[in-house]
Amino acid sequence: MELKTGFDNNGPAWIGRGRFSRTGGTLYFLGRVLKKAQSAAGNFLDAASGEAYWVSGVKQNEQNRLFGNQPVAVDAAVLVGYLQFIGRKTLPKAHYRVVEVLPTSTAYNHLQENQTL
């Protein structure tokens, strides 16, 4: 996932475990509720802030950003699986940083998604 809004194609990016709604139109990740969008800026919009995000599956060739060259944050909880997927024993420090992503509760997501603006 890469934040597009306000970063001129060089925003923060993350690799981690999200959860899609049954229909696939909503993604829950990093405490955000992201709705599928058809905008030029990104393919998902944050339901609360309106920020645009580019969301994609991880790439075996490690091209996990749409644009930009900033390091990609990798959730420590998925690090072993990601390393196996890309066929590495360690991550190149120039391209990645390992972070702790705290899971967000479904109840919190439901409240955020259904709040009155």
PEJOWO-V943285 format. One record per residue. SS is DSSP state (a for helix, b for strand, c for the rest). PHI is phi in degrees with one decimal (* if undefined). Layout:
BEGIN
ss = {SS SS}
phi = {PHI PHI}
END
This chain:
BEGIN
ss = {c b b c c c c c c c c c b b b c c c b b c c c c c b b b b c c b b b b b c c c c c c c b b b c c c c c b b b c c c c c c c c c c c c c c c c c b b b b a a a a a a a a a a a c c c c c c c c c b b b b c c c c c c a a a a a a a a a c c c}
phi = {* -132.3 -73.7 -99.2 -62.3 80.0 -124.8 47.8 63.7 -141.8 -81.0 -62.6 -135.4 -135.8 -119.2 -169.4 -99.9 -110.4 -137.4 -93.1 -68.1 -56.0 -84.8 84.3 -84.2 -130.7 -118.5 -109.1 -157.9 55.0 75.1 -108.3 -111.2 -109.1 -103.9 -57.6 -134.5 -120.8 -109.1 -71.0 -77.0 -169.0 -98.6 -138.7 -120.0 -67.2 -63.6 -87.9 -102.4 81.2 -64.7 -93.1 -129.1 -99.0 -122.4 -150.7 -71.8 -69.4 -110.3 -65.0 -83.7 68.5 -87.5 -93.5 -120.7 -71.0 -142.5 88.7 -138.2 -71.5 -60.3 -94.5 -80.7 -112.8 -63.1 -55.9 -68.3 -113.1 -58.9 -61.0 -64.2 -66.1 -59.9 -62.9 -61.6 -91.6 73.9 -121.0 -95.6 -139.9 -94.5 -65.8 -62.5 -72.0 -111.5 -139.5 -143.0 -91.1 -132.1 -97.7 -106.2 -80.3 -65.1 -101.2 -72.2 -61.9 -62.8 -63.3 -60.4 -62.3 -64.0 -63.2 -70.0 -107.1 -68.8 -85.5 -90.1}
END
